[in-house]
C-alpha cells in the first residue's frame, strides 16, 4: 500500500468520526428543541437558535460526506 493510499484511509476514518460527532450533536439539538417546544411559554428565540444550529450541522455533515466520497468521473 502506498503512502498516498494510507493517507486516504486515515482521512476517511477522520471524516467518519467527525460526521458521527456532528450527527450526535444534531440529534442532541433535536431532543432539546422537542423538549423546549413542549414547555408552556417556551423561548421562541432559543428554539430558532437551535434550529439554525441544526441546519448548519446538517450542511457540515453533507459537505463532509461529499468530501469523504467524492464523485469520480471515470
C-alpha positions in Angstrom: 0.0 0.0 0.0 1.4 3.4 -1.0 1.7 6.3 1.4 -1.0 8.1 -0.6 -3.4 5.2 -0.1 -2.6 5.1 3.6 -3.3 8.8 4.0 -6.7 8.4 2.2 -7.7 5.5 4.6 -6.7 7.6 7.6 -8.6 10.6 6.1 -11.7 8.5 5.6 -11.6 7.5 9.3 -11.3 11.1 10.3 -14.2 12.1 8.1 -16.3 9.3 9.5 -15.5 10.2 13.1 -16.3 13.9 12.5 -19.5 13.1 10.7 -20.5 10.9 13.7 -19.8 13.7 16.1 -21.9 16.1 14.0 -24.8 13.6 13.7 -24.7 13.1 17.5 -24.8 16.8 18.1 -27.7 17.2 15.6 -29.7 14.5 17.5 -29.0 16.2 20.8 -30.2 19.5 19.5 -33.3 17.8 18.1 -34.1 16.4 21.6 -33.5 19.9 23.1 -35.9 21.5 20.5 -38.6 19.0 21.2 -38.4 19.5 25.0 -38.3 23.2 24.6 -41.4 23.3 22.3 -43.4 21.1 24.7 -42.9 23.6 27.6 -45.6 26.2 28.1 -44.4 29.7 27.2 -41.2 28.4 25.7 -38.5 30.8 24.5 -39.1 31.2 20.7 -35.7 32.8 20.1 -33.8 29.9 21.8 -35.8 27.5 19.6 -34.9 29.4 16.5 -31.2 29.4 17.5 -31.4 25.6 18.0 -33.0 25.2 14.6 -30.3 27.4 13.0 -27.5 25.4 14.6 -29.2 22.1 13.4 -29.3 23.4 9.9 -25.6 24.4 10.0 -24.7 21.0 11.3 -26.7 19.3 8.5 -24.8 21.4 5.9 -21.5 20.4 7.5 -22.5 16.8 7.5 -23.4 16.9 3.8 -20.2 18.7 2.9 -18.0 16.2 4.8 -19.9 13.3 3.3 -19.3 14.7 -0.2 -15.6 15.1 0.6 -15.3 11.6 2.1 -16.7 10.0 -1.1 -16.0 12.5 -4.0 -17.6 11.9 -7.3 -15.1 10.3 -9.6 -15.8 10.5 -13.3 -14.3 7.5 -15.0 
